[in-house]
């Protein structure tokens, strides 16, 4: 039975992990018989957003790990305590938290920085030749980690021209992809799907993520 790490960026699509994407990932992993290690960095969020109004709540502060724990009923680890030796694959659901908390892509685009522990675990996973799944905006974060590593891979965020160009500027090839499909780089064992970069309905996101999860699992023994 494989063990798959799922890294969450908080809770809530505007300032944390996208909840539908996270649940789709967790459900499809469980359905396939995988064990799950949920994780998040123990850091403060970049900011807190009111999900009713979409406005930043000035003076509010929340912790990424504490918020992410909401999605997995408290069964979560600090990413600092997880290594590639503990997992057979690693998946990042999307949400703006990936671009605000796990990285600074939302604020600095291709000049962004990636959280040190996230960067470390991704590099360890790649070095161990273990599969990586990146959902929604997460491929932009991955592209930054891969920048300078000499890993020539393909990912998708759907068809958004600005984000696609940023990914290209970081040295990764972007491939246009519909919401219910996924892109696979079998050589580097990297799988991506657009999810809410394109989705208008939960079902569309679910189909794409189910395909990604199954592909990631298939690549474990490839």
BELKA-V809094 format. One record per residue. N is the residue number from 1. RES is the residue in one letter. PHI is phi in degrees with one decimal (999 if undefined). PSI is psi in degrees with one decimal (* if undefined). Layout:
n: [N N]
res: [RES RES]
phi: [PHI PHI]
psi: [PSI PSI]
This chain:
n: [1 2 3 4 5 6 7 8 9 10 11 12 13 14 15 16 17 18 19 20 21 22 23 24 25 26 27 28 29 30 31 32 33 34 35 36 37 38 39 40 41 42 43 44 45 46 47 48 49 50 51 52 53 54 55 56 57 58 59 60 61 62 63 64 65 66 67 68 69 70 71 72 73 74 75 76 77 78 79 80 81 82 83 84 85 86 87 88 89 90 91 92 93 94 95 96 97 98 99 100 101 102 103 104 105 106 107 108 109 110 111 112 113 114 115 116 117 118 119 120 121 122 123 124 125 126 127 128 129 130 131 132 133 134 135 136 137 138 139 140 141 142 143 144 145 146 147 148 149 150 151 152 153 154 155 156 157 158 159 160 161 162 163 164 165 166 167 168 169 170 171 172 173 174 175 176 177 178 179 180 181 182 183 184 185 186 187 188 189 190 191 192 193 194 195 196 197 198 199 200 201 202 203 204 205 206 207 208 209 210 211 212 213 214 215 216 217 218 219 220 221 222]
res: [X X X X X X X X X X X X X X X X X X X X X X X X X X X X X X X X X X X X X X X X X X X X X X X X X X X X X X X X X X X X X X X X X X X X X X X X X X X X X X X X X X X X X X X X X X X X X X X X X X X X X X X X X X X X X X X X X X X X X X X X X X X X X X X X X X X X X X X X X X X X X X X X X X X X X X X X X X X X X X X X X X X X X X X X X X X X X X X X X X X X X X X X X X X X X X X X X X X X X X X X X X X X X X X X X X X X X X X X X X X X X X]
phi: [999 -72.9 -113.7 -117.9 -81.8 -124.3 -96.0 -104.2 -108.5 122.7 -148.5 121.6 -66.4 -83.7 -143.1 -152.0 -79.4 -72.2 -68.6 -60.9 -64.2 -64.9 -66.2 -60.9 -64.2 -63.7 -64.2 -69.6 -66.2 -62.2 -59.1 -82.1 90.9 -83.8 -82.8 -119.7 -115.0 -81.0 -152.6 -163.8 -74.5 -87.2 -139.6 -75.4 -64.2 -60.1 -165.4 -113.2 -113.3 -73.4 -77.1 -84.4 -99.9 83.2 -89.7 -68.8 -93.3 -61.3 86.9 -85.6 -142.6 -138.4 -99.1 -61.9 -63.8 -63.0 -69.5 -62.4 -59.3 -59.3 -73.0 -112.4 55.1 84.8 -87.7 -147.8 -120.0 -69.0 -57.2 -63.4 -97.5 -116.6 -122.6 -63.2 -68.4 -85.1 -133.6 -101.0 -162.0 -139.6 -127.3 -115.2 -63.1 -93.4 108.1 -61.7 -60.7 -63.2 -92.2 -118.0 -108.9 -76.1 -152.6 -110.4 -57.6 -61.3 -105.1 -126.9 48.2 -70.0 -94.7 -69.9 -115.7 -109.9 -48.8 -57.4 -72.4 -64.2 -57.8 -59.9 -67.8 -62.3 -62.6 -62.3 -64.2 -65.7 -62.9 -85.7 58.5 -104.5 -65.7 -126.1 -116.9 -128.7 -116.6 62.3 -85.6 -57.5 -58.7 -66.3 -64.3 -61.4 -58.7 -68.0 -63.7 -74.2 -57.1 87.6 -83.2 79.2 -91.1 -95.2 -129.8 -121.3 -141.8 -135.8 -123.2 104.7 -142.6 -68.2 -66.1 -68.5 -65.5 -60.0 -67.4 -61.0 -61.5 -62.7 -65.1 -90.2 96.0 -112.0 -84.3 -96.7 -121.2 -64.4 -150.0 -76.5 -65.0 -91.4 -111.2 -142.1 -112.0 -123.6 -104.3 -68.4 -64.1 -95.4 58.8 -121.7 -125.4 -140.2 -145.2 -71.1 47.2 -77.6 -68.1 -129.7 -63.8 -111.8 -137.7 -58.0 -60.0 -63.9 -62.1 -60.3 -62.3 -63.5 -71.9 -59.0 -64.0 -62.7 -59.4 -63.9 -69.4 -59.3 -64.1 -66.0 -79.1 -59.3 -102.9 -73.7]
psi: [119.9 154.6 123.1 127.7 136.7 112.8 120.4 150.6 20.9 -147.5 109.0 128.4 -23.7 -20.1 7.6 -146.4 143.0 119.1 -43.2 -42.9 -40.3 -46.0 -40.5 -40.5 -49.6 -43.3 -46.6 -30.4 -46.4 -42.7 -35.9 -3.8 13.5 147.7 147.4 133.9 100.5 144.4 163.8 155.9 142.6 76.5 163.4 146.6 155.6 -40.9 172.9 131.3 134.3 113.0 -4.0 -45.0 -22.9 4.5 147.0 134.7 95.9 135.4 -9.1 149.2 135.3 155.0 134.2 -45.8 -45.5 -42.2 -41.5 -31.3 -25.2 -37.7 -31.6 24.3 35.8 -5.4 81.6 154.0 153.0 128.8 -25.7 -20.9 7.9 135.4 168.0 -21.5 -21.0 -13.3 159.4 -15.8 166.1 131.6 138.0 104.3 164.1 -148.2 151.9 -19.0 -29.7 -36.3 -6.0 -33.8 -47.3 -21.6 178.5 24.7 -38.0 -25.7 -27.4 2.1 -129.3 -8.0 15.2 166.6 151.3 139.6 136.8 -43.3 -35.9 -46.6 -45.7 -49.0 -38.0 -45.5 -41.4 -41.7 -43.3 -43.6 -31.4 2.1 40.3 147.4 148.1 133.5 131.4 127.8 143.9 -116.8 -10.5 -29.9 -29.2 -39.8 -44.4 -40.5 -36.3 -40.0 -39.9 -19.1 122.8 -8.1 -13.5 16.5 114.1 102.3 171.2 140.0 173.0 148.9 16.7 -110.9 15.8 116.7 -37.5 -48.2 -39.1 -41.4 -38.9 -41.6 -43.6 -40.7 -23.3 3.3 9.1 144.2 128.1 136.8 126.9 138.0 139.7 163.6 -31.1 3.6 175.3 161.2 134.4 128.1 96.2 -32.2 -46.0 -2.3 50.1 128.2 138.2 152.2 146.3 -33.8 -128.0 8.0 -22.0 -27.4 144.6 -13.5 152.4 -41.4 -37.3 -45.6 -42.0 -45.0 -45.8 -42.0 -36.9 -42.7 -41.4 -47.2 -46.5 -36.5 -42.6 -44.8 -38.4 -29.3 -13.1 -42.3 9.5 *]
